[in-house]
Amino acid sequence: TLLSRKADYALLILSHLHRTSGGGNARAIAERFGLSRPFVANILKELCHKGYVTSYRGVKGGYSLHPTAGAVSLAELLEAIDEGFRLTLCSHHPADDPCSLSDGCPVKAPLADIHRRIVDVLRGVTLAELFRPAADP
């Protein structure tokens, strides 16, 4: 897959917080989507630490989407959560490329160009756009 499970679930959680007035907590979000509560809690803590969500303590504690999160680009979020988008292994960390064909690979440069184009598209998509309800056909 092009997105890791962690990045995929981070987007799911952020989308849920965007759509839920009053926010939510790890237990409720985990139950809503059938996910592991500890996994959701870890993602929420990371999203909070990186400034995408705000946490509230107490009996009615939980998390809500930070007011500025909608302006964040999808590329920026993926970089913060998961070291960015990867089309191929060699397109993300060329120096750490484990591929034995790397030096003579005929598609490495074209794939690197496609990778750059996709990242440019992801830079142009904000979370607010991503979370906008789909228009009826």
Secondary structure per residue as TSV (DSSP state, phi and psi in degrees):
chain	resnum	aa	ss	phi	psi
A	1	T	-	360.0	158.4
A	2	L	-	-85.1	-25.8
A	3	L	S	-112.1	141.4
A	4	S	-	-71.5	163.9
A	5	R	H	-59.6	-39.3
A	6	K	H	-62.8	-45.9
A	7	A	H	-65.9	-41.1
A	8	D	H	-60.2	-46.3
A	9	Y	H	-71.1	-32.7
A	10	A	H	-61.2	-43.3
A	11	L	H	-64.1	-41.0
A	12	L	H	-61.5	-45.2
A	13	I	H	-65.3	-45.2
A	14	L	H	-62.6	-40.7
A	15	S	H	-62.4	-42.5
A	16	H	H	-61.6	-45.2
A	17	L	H	-65.1	-34.0
A	18	H	H	-63.5	-39.3
A	19	R	H	-87.8	-11.4
A	20	T	S	-107.9	110.0
A	21	S	T	-67.7	136.6
A	22	G	T	89.1	-3.0
A	23	G	-	76.9	-152.9
A	24	G	B	-169.1	172.5
A	25	N	-	-121.3	168.0
A	26	A	H	-58.4	-41.9
A	27	R	H	-62.4	-48.6
A	28	A	H	-65.1	-41.1
A	29	I	H	-66.4	-43.5
A	30	A	H	-60.5	-43.4
A	31	E	H	-66.2	-41.0
A	32	R	H	-59.0	-39.9
A	33	F	H	-108.6	2.8
A	34	G	T	67.8	38.2
A	35	L	-	-107.8	166.0
A	36	S	-	-70.9	128.0
A	37	R	H	-60.1	-43.5
A	38	P	H	-61.6	-37.3
A	39	F	H	-65.0	-45.2
A	40	V	H	-62.8	-43.2
A	41	A	H	-61.0	-41.2
A	42	N	H	-64.7	-41.6
A	43	I	H	-65.7	-42.8
A	44	L	H	-60.7	-41.8
A	45	K	H	-62.3	-42.2
A	46	E	H	-67.0	-42.4
A	47	L	H	-62.4	-35.9
A	48	C	H	-68.1	-46.9
A	49	H	H	-60.5	-35.4
A	50	K	T	-87.2	-1.6
A	51	G	T	89.8	12.2
A	52	Y	S	-88.0	-25.6
A	53	V	E	-130.8	159.6
A	54	T	E	-114.0	138.4
A	55	S	E	-103.9	149.5
A	56	Y	E	-126.8	129.5
A	57	R	-	-91.8	167.0
A	58	G	S	105.9	-174.1
A	59	V	T	-58.9	-40.9
A	60	K	T	-99.9	28.7
A	61	G	-	-69.4	167.7
A	62	G	E	159.9	-151.1
A	63	Y	E	-133.7	148.8
A	64	S	E	-138.0	156.5
A	65	L	E	-65.9	131.8
A	66	H	-	-65.8	139.7
A	67	P	T	-55.5	-28.3
A	68	T	T	-90.3	-4.4
A	69	A	G	-62.9	-30.8
A	70	G	G	-61.7	-26.1
A	71	A	G	-83.7	-8.4
A	72	V	S	-72.2	138.7
A	73	S	B	-79.5	155.6
A	74	L	H	-62.1	-37.9
A	75	A	H	-62.1	-42.3
A	76	E	H	-63.8	-43.6
A	77	L	H	-62.9	-46.4
A	78	L	H	-62.6	-37.1
A	79	E	H	-65.0	-41.3
A	80	A	H	-71.0	-37.4
A	81	I	H	-87.6	-38.9
A	82	D	H	-139.7	26.2
A	83	E	S	58.4	28.4
A	84	G	S	90.3	179.1
A	85	F	-	-82.9	141.4
A	86	R	-	-127.7	116.1
A	87	L	S	-79.6	-44.6
A	88	T	S	-139.1	165.0
A	89	L	H	-61.7	-40.9
A	90	C	H	-74.2	-16.2
A	91	S	H	-82.1	-14.0
A	92	H	H	-97.6	-51.9
A	93	H	-	-129.3	78.5
A	94	P	G	-54.9	-33.3
A	95	A	G	-68.5	-27.8
A	96	D	G	-99.0	15.6
A	97	D	-	-62.0	117.4
A	98	P	-	-83.2	-2.4
A	99	C	-	-73.1	129.0
A	100	S	T	-73.9	-14.2
A	101	L	T	-95.3	2.8
A	102	S	G	-50.9	-45.5
A	103	D	G	-66.4	-36.6
A	104	G	G	-111.4	17.8
A	105	C	-	-69.7	123.1
A	106	P	S	-76.8	-13.9
A	107	V	S	-108.8	-0.8
A	108	K	H	-61.2	-49.6
A	109	A	H	-66.2	-45.6
A	110	P	H	-61.8	-39.1
A	111	L	H	-67.1	-34.9
A	112	A	H	-63.6	-39.0
A	113	D	H	-65.6	-44.2
A	114	I	H	-61.9	-41.7
A	115	H	H	-57.3	-46.8
A	116	R	H	-60.5	-40.7
A	117	R	H	-63.9	-43.5
A	118	I	H	-64.5	-42.9
A	119	V	H	-61.1	-39.0
A	120	D	H	-60.5	-40.4
A	121	V	H	-63.9	-45.2
A	122	L	H	-63.3	-31.2
A	123	R	H	-67.8	-25.2
A	124	G	T	-90.7	-0.1
A	125	V	-	-110.2	121.0
A	126	T	B	-90.7	161.6
A	127	L	H	-61.6	-35.9
A	128	A	H	-59.5	-41.7
A	129	E	H	-65.9	-43.2
A	130	L	H	-62.0	-38.1
A	131	F	H	-88.8	-3.8
A	132	R	S	-64.4	135.5
A	133	P	-	-59.5	143.3
A	134	A	-	-67.4	141.0
A	135	A	-	-73.3	146.6
A	136	D	-	-68.5	138.7
A	137	P	-	-69.0	360.0
